Amino acid sequence: MGSLMGLGAALMPMQFCSPAKKEGETIVTDPETVAQTLKAFGIQLYSVKDQMAENPQETMKALASYGYKQFEGFDGGKGILWGMETAEFKSLNSEIGVDFVATHCDVFKNLEAQAEQAAEVGMKYLICPWIGGQDSLDKYKAIAEQFNQIGETLKGYGLKFAYHNHDYTFVDQEGQLPQDVLMDNTDPALVDFEMDIYWVYVAGVDPEAYMKKYQDRFRLCHVKDAAAGIENPHERGVLLGQGEIPFAKLIKESQSLGMEYYIVEQEQFDGVTPMQAAEKNAAYLSKLEY
């Protein structure tokens, strides 16, 4: 009899083996309804450019202590390794537990020298941060072809190439968005894109809809908030959570559209220093549920 009872228990449907639900308690079984937070996010070091110029090592250590697990650099006049030798640079990032994912740099000059450095320290991307507004779509097409060539070169170093947008490529020109021209005329195998969500948003374009239009093309993004009620698009930057961009929804949706890296950036500061803003933004993003 005991053996039969054991067999019956083994064959019993799983719902009858669940603990009893207490009155008023909701048991969540659908994983889609469970809130999540980002396991890792980064910061664009340009957010603290003055501090990086003064002491990059100590600045990077402080940022890591705030909870940033990824860095995206820029060339502040000391090169993409900030004056450090390869071994020192790698050792610092290992010590503070940070993955130096990418750097913004001038990809139109000394590309191979920068690629060699980036590859040696384990970066994944070199990113073009700026091309400036062009006066014709044909010029954007020519730049797209340059992007393809840059991507091909970086592929030989085990690196990827991406372009970071501003608002000017999301403003209608000749009946079309220049950003569309860049997307349509670049090879997805060679060119990725970094969406600066702020610049897309203040240009009047829906970031989520645009990511869906070009699914799997945007692999990185800048998480930067925009205040409501300010007309000048260049003056809307605020701390994360103080603006009107729906980041929880964007992060949730973007993960199914190919987004891999979420990089905090802030360029305007009201009532806080850049380092204080970096700390507050990290605290916000670490708790943001989506």
Secondary structure, DSSP 8 states (H G I E B T S, - for coil): -HHHHHHHHHHS-GGGGS----TT------GGGS----S--EEEGGGGHHHHHH-HHHHHHHHHHTT--EEEE---SSTTTTT--HHHHHHHHHHHT-EEEEEE--TTSSHHHHHHHHHHTT--EEEE------SSHHHHHHHHHHHHHHHHHHHTTT-EEEEE--GGGGS-BTTB-HHHHHHHTS-TTTEEEEEEHHHHHHTT--HHHHHHHTTTTEEEEEE-EE-SS---GGG-EE-TTSSS--HHHHHHHHTTTT--EEEE-----SSS-HHHHHHHHHHHHHH---
